[in-house]
Amino acid sequence: MGVLKVIELLSSSETSWEDATRKAVAEASKTLKHIRSVYVQEQSAVVNDDQVTEFRVNLKLTFEIK
C-alpha cells in the first residue's frame, strides 16, 4: 500500500442517505482513482411541509496516491 489521502465531500439525494453516498463516490471516481473507502461522518435531512425532501451526507473519502 502506498500513500493514502483523505478528502471531505458533501452530497445529497432525494431518495436516501445511501444513495447520496453512492452519488458522491460515483462523482469522485470520475477524477480520482484507487478509491479505498468512504466514512459517513454526518447525516442530515431537509424537511418541507412535514415531509423529508432531501437526504444529505458529509463524508470522508480515502484514496491511494500512486
Buried (B, 14 or more C-beta within 10 A) or exposed (E): EEEEEEEEBEBBBEEEBEBBBBBBBEEBEEEBEEEEEBEBEEEEEEEEEEEEEBBBBBBEBBBBEE
